[in-house]
Amino acid sequence: MTDQAKNIIKDAHTEALFSAAHAALPMVVRQAALAAKMRRVHYDASIAEGFTACEALTLCIASIPRK
């Protein structure tokens, strides 16, 4: 296979990835909104249990999954 053919295939693959990511954006928006609501519930619950605002925020930050 020539370098030109390899580049064409690579470009087509990249374009397909961009198209798939663009198509997934509405779901990503919904997931982010849900995650934010869940963090807010945890923050409010921490405040209700007597944690200070700073402590509650620290707990929320610590609970975010790291990759």
C-alpha positions, 0 to 999 in steps of 0.5 A, a space after each residue: 500500500 502506498 503512503 498516499 493510500 495510507 494517509 487517505 485511510 488515516 484521514 478517513 478514520 480520523 474523520 469517522 472518529 470526529 463524526 462519532 464524537 460529534 454525534 455523542 455530544 448530546 449524550 455527553 451533555 446529559 451525562 454531565 448534567 446528571 453528574 452535576 446534580 449528583 454532586 450537588 445532592 452529595 454537597 447538600 447532604 454533607 451540609 445537612 450532616 454538619 460539614 462546613 461548606 469547605 469540608 463539603 466541597 472537599 468531599 465532593 472534589 475527592 469523590 470525583 473519579 480519576 482516570 
